[in-house]
Amino acid sequence: MIDNEQKDLFTYDDENLAYYARHKLSNGQYCMIAFVEYYYGYSRTLEYFVIFAVANKKKNLNGYFNGDKNNNLTLKMTGTCGTEALYWARNMIHEFEKTVKEKTENSKYDEVKICVMGEDGRRFRCYAKYLQKHGYRITSTQWGLSLIKSFRKDGWHE
């Protein structure tokens, strides 16, 4: 679970098995980041897939994350805030990494991974440019190219 210091940053959604945070940008738009849990039953690895979006309305963010009728964001450019939303997402990823380290040390999992993908190549390259400087590696997965950072009980991370 998330410690008290980070409780205000992330909300846990039991139905979607995800931690998420939302932020209102200076231009009136909203951005949201989610870390969705995925556990492979045959291994001792827990993965968090990162989902990030910017929208004019909260209901469109919720629609994107829940995959319902209010989703009008998929493969669309909606952010007009410059890099403000990306900086916020970067900070949230770094805060979530602290949670992952703690979760790895005090859990049944031998390894916890954070996986970042982009909806398209341009977004992926943008994320890769920054995240590779912070321990994320480009890895080919069954879903395509991903940026992955691993945290292991023995203290080693890639």
C-alpha positions in Angstrom: 0.0 0.0 0.0 0.9 3.6 -0.3 2.5 5.3 2.7 0.9 8.3 4.5 3.2 10.8 2.8 2.0 9.7 -0.7 -1.7 9.1 0.3 -2.6 12.6 -0.9 -0.9 12.2 -4.3 -2.6 9.0 -5.4 -6.0 7.4 -5.1 -6.4 3.7 -5.3 -9.2 2.3 -7.5 -10.1 -1.2 -6.4 -12.3 -1.9 -9.5 -9.5 -1.1 -12.0 -6.6 -2.0 -9.7 -4.9 1.3 -10.3 -3.4 4.2 -8.5 -4.2 7.5 -10.1 -3.8 11.3 -9.7 -5.4 14.2 -11.5 -4.2 17.8 -11.8 -5.8 21.0 -13.1 -3.4 22.8 -15.5 -2.9 26.6 -15.6 -4.8 26.8 -18.9 -7.9 25.2 -17.4 -7.4 21.7 -18.9 -6.9 18.6 -16.7 -4.3 15.9 -16.9 -4.5 12.5 -15.2 -2.0 9.7 -14.7 -2.8 6.1 -13.7 -0.6 3.2 -12.7 -2.5 0.1 -13.5 -1.5 -3.2 -11.7 -0.9 -6.3 -13.7 0.2 -9.5 -12.0 1.4 -12.5 -13.9 0.1 -15.4 -11.8 3.0 -17.7 -12.8 5.8 -15.3 -11.7 6.6 -13.2 -8.7 6.6 -10.0 -10.7 4.1 -7.1 -10.4 3.9 -4.6 -13.3 2.4 -1.1 -13.3 1.4 0.2 -16.7 1.4 4.0 -16.9 -1.6 5.8 -18.6 -1.4 9.5 -19.1 -3.8 11.9 -20.8 -4.8 15.6 -21.1 -8.3 16.8 -21.7 -10.6 19.8 -21.5 -13.0 18.1 -19.2 -12.7 15.6 -16.3 -15.4 13.4 -17.8 -13.3 12.9 -20.9 -10.3 11.8 -18.8 -12.6 9.4 -16.9 -13.9 8.1 -20.2 -10.4 7.5 -21.5 -9.3 5.6 -18.4 -12.5 3.6 -18.2 -12.9 3.1 -21.9 -16.5 4.3 -22.0 -18.6 6.6 -24.3 -16.9 9.8 -23.0 -13.6 8.7 -24.4 -12.8 11.2 -27.1 -9.0 11.3 -26.5 -7.5 8.2 -28.1 -4.9 9.1 -30.6 -5.9 12.8 -30.4 -3.9 15.9 -29.6 -5.8 17.6 -26.8 -3.0 19.2 -24.7 -2.5 23.0 -25.4 -0.5 23.5 -22.2 3.0 23.2 -23.6 5.2 21.0 -21.4 3.4 21.8 -18.1 1.5 18.4 -18.2 4.6 16.5 -19.1 6.5 18.0 -16.2 3.7 17.1 -13.8 3.6 13.5 -15.2 7.3 13.2 -14.8 7.0 14.3 -11.1 4.2 11.8 -10.5 6.3 9.0 -12.0 9.2 9.8 -9.7 6.8 9.9 -6.7 5.3 6.6 -7.7 8.8 5.1 -8.0 9.2 5.7 -4.2 6.0 3.7 -3.6 7.3 0.9 -5.9 10.6 0.6 -4.0 8.7 0.3 -0.7 6.2 -2.1 -2.1 9.0 -4.3 -3.5 10.9 -4.4 -0.2 7.8 -5.3 1.9 5.9 -7.7 -0.3 5.7 -11.2 -1.8 7.0 -9.9 -5.1 10.6 -10.4 -6.1 10.3 -7.7 -8.7 8.1 -4.7 -9.5 8.2 -3.0 -12.9 6.9 0.3 -14.2 6.1 0.2 -17.9 5.6 3.2 -20.1 4.3 3.1 -23.7 3.1 5.8 -26.1 0.0 5.7 -28.2 2.1 6.5 -31.2 5.8 6.7 -32.1 6.0 10.4 -31.6 4.8 10.2 -28.0 7.0 7.2 -27.3 10.1 9.0 -28.5 9.3 12.0 -26.3 8.9 9.8 -23.2 12.0 7.8 -24.1 14.2 10.9 -24.5 13.6 11.8 -20.8 13.0 8.5 -19.1 16.1 6.7 -20.4 18.1 9.3 -18.5 16.4 8.0 -15.3 16.9 4.3 -15.5 14.2 3.2 -18.0 15.2 0.8 -20.8 13.6 0.4 -24.1 12.3 -3.2 -24.2 10.3 -5.1 -26.8 7.2 -6.6 -25.2 4.1 -8.4 -26.4 2.4 -5.0 -26.7 5.3 -3.4 -28.6 8.1 -1.2 -27.5 8.0 -0.2 -23.8 10.1 1.8 -21.4 10.6 -0.3 -18.3 12.3 0.3 -15.0 12.6 -2.7 -12.6 12.9 -2.7 -8.8 14.0 -5.9 -7.2 14.1 -7.0 -3.5 17.9 -7.4 -3.7 18.1 -3.6 -4.3 19.2 -3.9 -7.9 17.1 -2.1 -10.5 17.6 -1.6 -14.2 
